């Protein structure tokens, strides 16, 4: 699945928040667009998780997305980008 982190995600995202960071917002939107509705989406510097009922699916973030999380959490400049994540 291709995930597009948009400027609005960056503007409304919250640093150091696994649930409200720009990537979590973008993944949630991409999943909904694909017809999947997780209870929650959580993202840290290494992985992305989506919770459906009692099941949690966790996938590794690619290097570009992981670098984005680290930079955003440290208050560095962030720009829109896209990345792929499979199996959520």
N, C-alpha and C positions, 0 to 999 in steps of 0.2 A: 504494500500500500504506500502510495506517495503522500507525504505530509508536507504541507506548505505553511511555514511559519510566516505570518503576515505582519505588517507594521502594527496593526491594531492589537495583535497578540503581544507584541513587544511593549506597546504603550500601556496595556492593561495588565500585563503579567507582573508578578510579584517575585522579587529576588528571594532566594533561599526558601521557596515554597514548593514542595514536591507536587502539590495539587493545582497551584495557580500560576506556575511558571509559563512562559510563552509556548514552550514545546508541549506541555500538558494540555493547554488550551487548543493548540493546533491538532494534536492527536485526537482529542475528544471530538472536535469538529469533523475530522476525516473519518472517524469511525461512524459517526451519525450519518454522514453523507453516504457511507457504505451500508447503511441500514442496521448497524450494530449500536446498542445502547448500554454501555457499561455503567455499573454503579459509580465507579470512580476510575480516574486515570492518574497515575503517579509517575513522576519522572525525577531521577537523580542524575548525577554526573556520569553514570555508567549504564543505566537501564531504564526501560519504560515498562510499566505494568498496567494492565487493565483488569478490573474485577467485574465478573459477571456472576451474580448469585454467590455460590460457594466456590467458584473457580476463579483462580487468578492466573493470567497469562503474562509472563515476563520475557522480554526480549532485550538484547543488548543494543545500546545506541551505537551508531557509527562514530568514527572519530570527529567528523565535522559537527554533529549534533552534540557530542560530549564536550567539545571545545566551546560551543555556544553556551551550554549550561554553565560551565566554569566562568566564562567571560561575563555573562549576564549576572551571575551571582556576585561577582566581584565589582560590579558597577561599570564595567568597560562598555564601550560602544558596541551595539548589536544591530545587525541589519537583517532584513528578511532573507530567508533561504528555504530550500526544500531538502528532504532526505527521505529515504525509504525505510520502512520497518515492516517485517512480515510476521504473520501469525498472531495478530491481536484480534 
